[in-house]
Amino acid sequence: MAKPSPSPSPTSSGELRGPRTCDCELALLPLRQLLLLQPDCFQLRGDQLAVLRPPRHRPAGGFTVLSDGALHSDGQRHCRLTGHFQRDVELASHRDYKDYRETILSRPLVFFTNVRTNCSSKVSEKTYALIVNTRHPKIRRQIEHGMNTVISSVFGESYRLQFDFQEVVKNFFPPGSHLVTGEDLSFSYEFKSDALFDFFYWFGISKNTVAVTGKVLNFSNTTPEKKEIVTMFLEKMSEPYVHLNSFSDRKFSVTSRDSIDVFNCSLTPQPSLTNPPVRVC
């Protein structure tokens, strides 16, 4: 059996320091570790990676996986995904938009991507899971602002909006690392109107991309203590979402006010979680 390659140390990320750390915007961990820590949500069955329905004790919880439906586990094993949502969708009505917005903002988002690193003259490829905490005010604000801004800039025309995480993930890994499937770190929706002349859409003016930024926590667990903390984070983050207010029914440009901290203020965030750049192979 091949010896698993060590995970690269991030150059611009936060490290979990203890159980009181709750300032989680984005997080990265190997897919294999996610499967071990969240068996109620993810299971690998042969060549199929299944995203399971939330457990009965938290029916509105769990994760929303955005994917094209396939991945190469650690660059070697081809796997098909089930239970995921498509990364790129087309919307045709106001109801479609509301349902889609609800899907994106009600649970943490998960993306799978392969990263190739050079370590001691040896090239290794590993599949990572990017977890996006859509309940964190900073992340939620960027997504809501992007959606609201594009709505207010068009007048009944079709438009396309993409949210991209490639740059923030690229900065997480040491220099020389390569995102093999960087295109998998984005999602988009296209709203098709029945306007007779969609000049702005035809000429690409109403096609926009939001490069999401945020602090990335390193969820790669190397000790039993860290494994326990990461498990706590994932459980808290995927708890059922409690709505304080509904989304705007008519004016999409109205920002919803139900942005809450996933940890319900029960934990105190550390003042600083950023480690100095370091590379360990």
N, C-alpha and C positions, 0 to 999 in steps of 0.2 A: 504493500500500500504506500502510495506516495505521501511524503511528509508535507503537511499543509504549509504553505508559505506564510511568513509573518505579515501582519497587516502593516501597511506603511503608516508612519506617524504623520498626522496632518500638520500643515504649515500655518494654517490660520483657522483654528477651531477652538471650541471650548471642551474641557475635560470634565467629566462628572467628578465632583469632589466629595459628595456625601448625600445623604437622604434629604437634605434641606435645599438642594439645588432644584429649582423649578423654572428657570428662565429658558425654556426650550422652544426655539423657533423652528429649527431644522435639525435633523440628525441623520447620521450615516452609520450603517453596520453591515457586515457581510450577510448575504442571504441565508447562509447556513445557520448563523446564529439567530436570525429572526425566526427561522423554522423551529429551532429548539426552544426559544423563549415564548413563542405565541402559537402553540399547537392547536388552540381552539379557533384560530383565525387562518392559519396557513398550514397546508399539508402537501408533501411531495409524494405522489403516488405513481411510481414508475416514471414515465416520461411526462406526467401531468402535474402541474403545480396548481392546486386548488385553493381559491380564496373562499373560505367557508362563511356561511351565514353567521351572524352574531349569535352567541349563546343565548339560551332562553332567559337567563337571569339578567341580561342586558340587551334586549332585542333591538334597540336603536343604537347600539354601540358598534365597535369594530372599526375597520379601516376601509377606505375606498381606494382600490388599486386601479391606476390608469395605465393602460398598456395597449399594444397592438395585438396581443394574444400569443406571443412567443418570446422565448429568451434562450440563450446558450449559457447554461449554468457553469460558471467558472471557465467559460470558453471551450468547454468540452462536450457537454451534454445538452442536446436540444430538448427543450421542454415547452409544452403547450400550457397556456393559462386558461382557467375556467373561473367564472364568478367575478370577472373584472369588468371595468368600464372602458370603452374605447377612448383613446387619447384625443382623437379628432372627431367631432360630431357636427351635425347640421341641425339647426333649429328652425322651425317654420311658424311658430306661434308664440304668443305671450305665455301661454301655459307651459310650452316646452322650455322657454327661458326660465320661468320660475322653478320648474322641477330640476333643471340643470343646475341652477344657482344653489338650490337646496342641497343637491348631491355634492357639489364641490365644497360647500362651507360647513356641512353638518358633521363631517368626520375627518380624521387625519388622512391626508393623501399619501399614497405610497407609489414610488416609481422604482423600477429595476434597471440597473445599468452595469455594463462591464467596464472595468478599469484595468489597463495594462501598466505594470510598473517594472522598473529595472532595479534589482536588488542583488548586490554582489555579482554583477555581470550575468545574472540570471533573470530572464524575462518571465513574469508570471501574470496571469489574467484571473481576475476574481469578480464575481457578481456581487454588487452591493445593493442595498435597499435604501433609498432616500425617503425619509419620513418628513412630511410637511405638516406642521401643527397649525391648521387653519383656524384654530381657536385663539392662538396667540395674537394680541392686538396688532403687532407690527406686520405679521404675515397677512392676517385678515384684512387689514387696512389696504395693503397693496392690491389684493385681489378685488376687493370691493371698489376701490378707487379706479382700477383699470376698467371694470365693467361699467361703472357709472359714467366715467369720462367718455368712453366710446359711444354710449347711448346719447349723451348730451351733444355729441359732435356730429351726429347724423340726423337726418330729417326724413325718416321713413324709408331710407335706402337700406340695402343689404350691407353687411359688414362682417369682418373676420377679426377675432381677437385671440392672440396666443400669449400664454404665460410660459416663460423659459427659465430653467434652473441650471443651465449648463455652466455658466460662469462661476456661480457660487460653489458648485461642486468641484469644478476644475481647481479653484483656489484652495480647496480643502486638502488636496493631495500634494506630495512633494514635487518639485520641478522635474520635468522629464516624464511624468506620468501621462498616460493617454486615455481619454474617454473613448473607448471602442464604439460604444453605442450611445453617444451623447445626445443624439436626436430623440432618444426615449425619455429624456428629462424635460419634457414640455407637454403641454396640453392646449387645445384650442377649440373654439366653437365658432361656427359660421351661422349668422342669422340671415335667412333668406326672406326678403320682403317681396311683396307683389307689385313693387313700383315698376312703372312702365320703362323708365330710363334710369338705370343705376350707373350714372357716369362715374361717380366717385369710386364705386366698387370695381367697375371695369378697368379703371386706370390705376387701381391699387392704392388710392388715397385713403380708403376706409378699411385698410388692412393694417393692423397694429400689433406690436409685440411688446410685452412688459417683461423686462428682465428682473425677476424677483431677487431681492437681496435679503440677507439675514445671517445670523451667527449659527454656525454648524457645530453641533455637539458630536463628539466621537463616542458612539455607542458600542464600539468593539470592546467586548468584555474579556479581560485577561485574568481576572481574579474572581473568586466566589463573591467577594464583597461588591465588586462592580457589577457582576451579573445580577445580583439582587437589586441593586439600584436601577439598572436598566430595565429590569422586569417591572419594577414599580412605575417607572416613567411610562412604559408602554401601556400598562394597565390603566393608569390615570388618564393618559392621553386619549384612549379609546373608549372611555366611559360614555354612556348615552348623553347626548347633548340636550340641555334644557333651554328651550326658547324663551326669551324674555319679551320679544316683540317679533311680529311677522315681517317679512320683507315687504317693501313697497309694492302695492298691487298695480298701480298705474304708472307712476313716475319712477322709472328705473334709476334716475339720477339721485333719488333720495337715499342717503346712506342708512343702512339698517343700524340699529343701536344695540344689537344683541351680541356685541363682541365681548367675550368674557375670558378670563384666565382659566385654562383647562384644569388647573389645580385648585380652583375655588378659594384661593388665598389661604389655604391650609398649610402651605409650606412657604418658607421665606427664601427668596432668591439670593444667591451669592452676589456680592458687588462686582466681581470679575471672574470670568471663567476662561479667559484667553491664555493659552500657553505660548511661550516664545517659539519661533520656528526651530524645528529639530527634525533630523532625519535618522531613523534607526532601521537597519535592515535585519 
